[in-house]
Amino acid sequence: MYLNHLGVICALGNNPHEVWQNAVRGSQLGMQTSNFPLVDGTPIIVGQVADEQLPSLAAMPPNYQTRNNQLAAAALTDLRSAIENCKAQFGAERVAVIVGTSTSGIAEGEQALKHYTEQQKLPDSFHYSMQEMAAPADFIAQYCGVSGPRYSISIACSSSARALMSAREILTSGLADAVIVGGVDSLCRLTLNGFRALESTSAGLCQPFSKQRDGINIGEAAAFFIATREPLADAADQICLRGAGHASDAYHMTAPEPHGRGAQLAISAALRQANLAPQAIDYINLHGTGTPLNDAMEASALASLELNHAFASSTKPLTGHTLGAAGALEAALCWLTLNATEGQLPMHCYDGVYDDAIEKLPLVTSDSKLEHRAQHCLSNSFAFGGNNVALIFSRSDVGGTTNDSTD
């Protein structure tokens, strides 16, 4: 499956160029104190998109007017021309929409509940369908004027990674000729207070793989691609989803299996499908949340599979953990890495004190640089409920299989 075009917005920037430039610099300018107050009044750092960067949806039906959909619309700005070309080439009914999300319009539901508490009625602007997980897929289909299959996937923090796998299945089955695929999630009090209640949030900026790591920062983002079986003629930059694997470790609702057995199964399946040895991977975008258990598990899984040779970074200190959008956002960073010509890599930002109690990984620093253009990248997404997804992306000009079978 080819990923032909990219649209993205997050704390790092409002388009692919900004996101890439800030990622390689390790910019944390988008990480700021949340304007969503926590129940206990504690300030919390999040990766937030400025309101002025989001388009108005006043022309859309009221039930589509959510921040989640504004983020999606902003990311789709750079794809609109390519989507129109796909509609002309394949027909609107042959363009599908698959979205990973976990919040959808919950923030609007929170605002409506507050209004109800104060005035004993829901606001006229509120529609329950805003909160449904299918809402982003329905919105994108109407916003872009496409009528192929559309649905959302919501399996916590691996949602949009799984959406990319699902897009490949839709294309392989012949149900569509192009797929608008990716993920979107927006900040809301439910998410922030929920992670706070789990004692998973960091007191400051998150520090993945640091000896002092104490939790995550939450973020919001949208990232979308146009996926096709064959490369599109109008796409200058393309990469392939060359291998993918998913597995459930069935260990705990929120805690990872300590040795990363589910993660190992997913990564191994992705390597087999890509027909690659571990040594072929040039860069790993780590799940790297900054929680004690997750980072130890991921380091153990990678070392067990002899993947601790590759440069690696967690980009969550730059974007926040964008939950259902994380898999697509981090796939976008792999897409940008593979299209970079100077061997640059997304920075790993932390205090520099690696936890020597866990397996050692070669984290990207300001001095890290590949001697050649990256050819293969691995992206890990591990979620509540033991949902583990591993994706391997390759440059489209690199020889070998682009096997589209599932594993």
N, C-alpha and C positions, 0 to 999 in steps of 0.2 A: 504494500500500500504506500502510495506517495503522498506526502504532505507538501502541498504546492505553495501555499501562501500563509502568512501569519498575521494575525491581529491580536494585540495584547495591551492591557492597561493594568497597572499595579502600583505599589509604592515606589518602584524603581523608575517609572515613567509612563508616558501615555501612548507610546508607539514602539515598534521593535528597535529602532535606532537608539532612542533614549534608554530603553531597558538594558540594551547590551552595553552601552557606554558606561552606565552606572554600575552594572553588574561586575565588569572587569575592574572598575575602580574601587569596588567595595563600598559604594555610597549607602549610607544609612539615613539619608536626609528624610526619606518618607516614613521613617519609624518615629512615632510621636505619641504623646499621651492621649488616650482615647477621650472623646467627648461623650461616650456612653458611660455614665456613672455605674459603678458596681454597687451591689446591695450593701456591702460593708463600707463603702466610701473610699476604698483603696484605689489610688491611681494605677493605671495599667497601660503599658506601651503596646501599640498596635501598628500594623502596616496599613495606612489609610490613603485613599484616593481623594484629592481635593474636590469639593462639590462643584467648583467651577469647571472642572474637566469633564463633567458628565452632561450629555445632551438632554434637552427637554424631550419628554415623550407626550407632550400635551396633545399632539395630533392623533395619538393612539387611543384605543378604548380605555376607560378608567381602570379596568382590572389589570391592564398591562403597565400601569404607571407606578413602578417600584424601583427602588435603588438597584436591586439585583439586575433588572432589565436595562437600567441606564448603563450599568457597567458593561453588560453584554453589547449594547448598542455602540458604546464607545470603542470596544475592541473590534467590532465588525466594520468600523469606518474604513479601515485599510483593505477590507475584503469586498466592499460593495461592487466595485468594477468587475472583479474576478467572478463574483456570484452571478452577476448579470451575464457574463460570458458563458458560464456553465448553463444557465437557463436557456440561452440561445442555442448552445451546442447540444444539450441533452434533453431539454424540456423541463419546465418547473416541476413536473410530477416525478422526475427522475433525480431530484436533488433532495436528500434526506437531511434531517437535523437530529444530532445526538448530543446531549448535554449532561455533564456531571455537575451535581450541585448538592448542597446539604442544608442551606438556609432558605433558598428561594426568597419569598417575600415575608419572612417572619418579622422583620423590623416593622413593616407596615401593620402587621397584626398586633405587635406590642403597642404601637401608637394608638391603634383603634381601641385596645383594651384600656389604656390610660384614659382615653376620651370617654369610654363607657363608664369607668369608675367615677369620673367627675360629673358626667351629665346623664348617666343612666340610659344612654342610647349610643349605638355605634355611629361613627361619622358617615355622612352620605357618600363620601369618596371611597369607603372601604368595601372591598369585595373579597369574600372568603377565598376565592380561587387564586388570589394573589399569593397565598401561602403554599399552594399545592406544589409538589416537587415537579410536576409536569409543566408548570407555568413558564419557565424559561424556554423550553423547547417550543411550546405553542407560540410564545411571543416572537421568537426568532423566525419561525416559519412565516408568520404574518408580516413581520417587519421586512423580511427579505423577499416575500412573495413566492415562496416555494411550497410545494404540496406533496412531497414524497413522504416516506415514513418518518415519524418524529416521536421521540420519547426522551425522558430523562433517566439517569441512573443515580441512585443515592445510596452509596455504601460508605458513608463517612469520608475519610481523607484519601481514599483511593478511587473516588467516584469518577473523576474525569480521566484518570489513567485507564480505568475499565471502559470508559466511553470510547477511547481510541481503539481498544481491542474490538469493541462492538461495531465501530464504523467499518473496520476491516471485514468483519463477518457479514455485514450488510452488503458491502461491495462484492465480496466473494460469492455470496448467494445470488447476486444479480438483481436484488430488490431495488438497487439504486446505482447510478453512475457517478455520483458525486455526493459527498457528505460534508455538511458544515458541522464540525465536531470540535469539542473542547469543553471548557468548564467555566462556571461563574459562581462566586459566593460573595456575599456582602456581610458587613459587620452588624451584629445585633446584640442586645443585652442578654438574650437567652444563651447564646454561645459563650460570651465572655464570662458571665456568672457561672455557667455550667463547668467550664474548665477551671475557674477559680475554686468551685466547690470540690473538684477532684484534686485540688492542690497541685495543679499542673502548670500554672502560669508563673512566669519569671518575675522577680521583683524589679528587674531592669531590662536591658537588652539581653536577649537569649544568647547562650554561649555553647553551641553544640560541640560536644566532645571535649569540653574543658573540664578540668578537675572540679571547677566551681559551678558547673552548670546546675540550674535550679528550676528549669521549666521553659515553657514556650511563650512566644508572642503570637497572637492571632493577627491575621491580615485579611484583606479583601482583594479580589482580582477577577479579571476575565481574560481568557486566552482561547483563541479559535483558529483552526486550520480549515483549508479545503482539501479533503482527502479524495483520492481517485485511484482506480486500478492502474492507470497509465499516467505518466507525467503530462501536465497541461502545457500546451504550447506557449501560453502567455506568462508562465512562471519562470523567472530567472533563477530563483533559489528553490531547490527541492531537496528533501531528504526522504528516506524510506523508514517505515516501521518494519524493521527486518526480523525482529524476534520479540515475542511477548509470552509471559507466563503469569498465571495467577494460582493462588493456593490459599486455603484456610487452615490456620494452625489449631483452631477450635480450643484454644487454651483458656481465654478469659475475655470478658466483654470489653475491657479497656486496656489491660496490661498485655504487652507482647510476651510470647513464649521466650524464656530467657536466653536460649541458645539460637534463636532465630530459625527454627526448623521450617516453619512456614515460609519465611523469607528465602531460605535456601532453595526450597522446592520451586518457588516462583522464578528466582534468578536462574536456576539450573534449566528450567523449561525454556526460558527466553534464550539462553545460550545455545541449547540444542536446536531450537527452531531457527535461530540465526546462523547455525552451522559455524559457530565461532568458538575458539578456545578462549579461556579467560584472559590470556595474555594479549589478545587482540583489542581489548577495551582500552581506549585512550583516556577517557574521562568518565567519572561517576558523579551524577547529581544525587547526593545522599538524601534519604528521607530526613535524617538529622534534625529532629525536633528540639533538641536541647534538654529533654527530660533524661534523668539518670538511667531508666530502664531501656528506653528506646535506643539511645546511642550505644549502650553496651551491647545490646542484641544485634544491632546492625553491623557494628565492627566485628563481632564474632562471626556472623554469617558470611561477611565478605572475606575474612581471613580463612575460613573453612573452605571456601571455594577458590582460594588462591587469586583473589581479586584485590588484594591489598598492595598491589604494585602500581595501580593507576592513580593519577591525580584525582582528588575527590574534593568536593565542597558541598556544604549545605548552604543553600541560598535563602533559607528562612530568616537568618538575621538581617537580610536585606529587604525582604518582602513581607515578613510575617508568615505564619502558617495559614495558608489560604483555604484550608479544609477541602471542600469538594472541588475547588478550582486548582488545588495544588498539583495534581498529576499533570494537567494541561499546561499550567504555568511553567513547571519544571521541564516538561517536554519542549516548551517554547525556548527555554534557555539552552537545552541540548540542540535544538534546531539552529539557534544563533551561533552556538559553539561550532557546529559542523560547517556552517557557512562562513565562519571567520577565516581570514587568509593569513593571519600572523601568529597562529598558535596560542592566542590568548584564551583565558579560561575565567569563568565566574569566580570571584574571590570568596574565600571562606573567612568570615569575620568572627573573631572571638578574642579572648584575652591572651592567647598564645600559650597557655599552660595546659598542655594535653594531659588527659587523665591516664596516667601510666598503669592504672588497674585494668584497662581494657586494651584490646588489640590495637596496634598502631596502624593508622592510615596516613598516607602522604597528602595532607590537606594543602589546598592551593593557597599560596601566599603571593605577595606583590612581586616576588622574584620568579614565580613558577611560570613556565612557558614550554609548550610542546616544541620539539625540534621540527615538526612537520604539521601540516593541517590535520586536525582530528578527523579520523575516519569512522570510529564507532564510539557511541556513548551509551551508557547504561543509566537509567533513571529508576529509582526505587520509590514506591508509594506503599506505606503500611498503615492500616486503618483499624479502628475499633472493630471488635467482633472477629479479629484474626483475618481480615481481608488484606491479602498481600498481592501486590502487582509489581512486576518488573518489566520494563520496556527497553529494547535495544534499538537505537536509531543509527542509521548509517548514511553517509553521503551517497547520493544517487549515482555518482560516477565510479564508485568502488565496486569491483567485480564480486561475483558470488551470488548466492541464492537470495531472493526476496520472497521466500516461501510464505504464502498467505494462508496456510492451513493453521488450525488452532491446536493448542497443546494443553 
